[in-house]
Amino acid sequence: MNTTFSNITELDVYLVGGAVRDQLLNRAVKDHDYLVVGATVEQMLSLGFTQVGKDFPVFLHPKTKNEYALARTERKQGQGYTGFACYAEPDVTLEQDLLRRDLTVNAIAMSHDGTIIDPYHGQQDLEHKILRHVSNAFLEDPLRVLRVARFAARYHNYGFTIAPETLELMTQISNSGELATLSAERVWQEMQRSLSEGTADEQHPEVFFQVLHQCQALKALWPELDALWGVPNPPLWHPEICSGDHTMMVLQQAVKLTPNNENKTAIRFAAVCHDLGKSLTKSEHWPSHRGHEKAGLPLVEKIAKQLKVPNYCKQLALKVCEHHLHCHKAFQLKSSTLLRIFDQLDVWRKPQEFDDFLLACKSDFLGRLGFENRPYPQEQYLKDAMLAACNVNAKAFVEQGLQGLAIKEAMAKARLTAIKKVKEQYQLK
């Protein structure tokens, strides 16, 4: 295996973690993390390494800038994923360091000559495609619930599943209240990575949310989303019935439609948020969800504030939540209604964002059992109507001598006329 090791031969160095795991899976390796056994902070600094770790000794190689960490053990002494006492003295062994890691597949090391050190049978679990915890110390770090869910999503295409005993520990953590100790930034980081990382054919963020739902973590982290499972929809429009299942199918479609889209995180987040309002529908009204679009808006605001979601992700999610049904019913809407919706979506100042909105709405339409390959002509119709309206500008009205409010009114009238022409053209097809 072609791995670049430090030429500082006096150090006892091992390649560890994800780099070894992915090499054994014949998967592209992005980051190389190294473990140094038997060294001190002073020794690392004397060799030109730069220390970057605050809570434990992590260093950057003077040339490659790869990360080198001293072997360490950890002892739980408080709540959350930061409540650990770290011991990183030269007497910590390789096996002791690997024991503190989350999963057996991440607890494999490789020496400079390619020898595999695997004291906790990670290779066996790789072969059987199992994500299994190394030890019961897994319970000490609530962040591991999200990490394992993310790994389950990342390696879904490889056929990996979570060991039942590991899923049980994840459920224990979820029910312990420890997830509440996680910072908003860390939760969003794991969610964002699941929504966007990996090659196009490896992206299965729906698995991330399904796992969190299964181990009851979603109930603690995002109860409004978790509540969608078990909420029925009208069978005519939703043969899959369950709102939670539908939301995951919408997310799947969003992934398919945005493999390389620069705003894919925002589009996929909007897909997850679009039906949150259905969690508020009283059971006596099921399977109808009248008004769920506006009902969902405060719930989008709530999760965005809670997780400190980037503004564009929040704004797009709000637009999709409120207007996705309008998008589906586009051909039935009056031209004046379309103009009003374009105003609300602010297509005049942000026309490029309209494409993201349409992709999220299209994902909702296709994300239903048996609808996956249906045409969605509403997308092109709305694009054409929007572009026609956006081609109206103020210059002609200024030249006519109009001013202030008169210009605004004249532009609105002209935009309405442009939309009507597009509507007439489509009616003739």
PyMOL commands that set and color helices and strands:
alter all, ss='L'
color gray80, all
select helices_A, chain A and resi 18-24+41-46+94-99+104-106+122-128+136-140+143-154+156-158+164-176+178-181+184-196+200-202+205-214+217-221+223-226+243-257+264-273+276-280+283-285+292-295+297-307+311-328+330-332+335-345+351-366+378-390+395-399+404-428
alter helices_A, ss='H'
color red, helices_A
select strands_A, chain A and resi 12-16+33-37+50-51+58-60+67-70+73-76+84-87+109-110+116-117+130-131+161-162
alter strands_A, ss='S'
color yellow, strands_A
deselect
rebuild
show_as cartoon
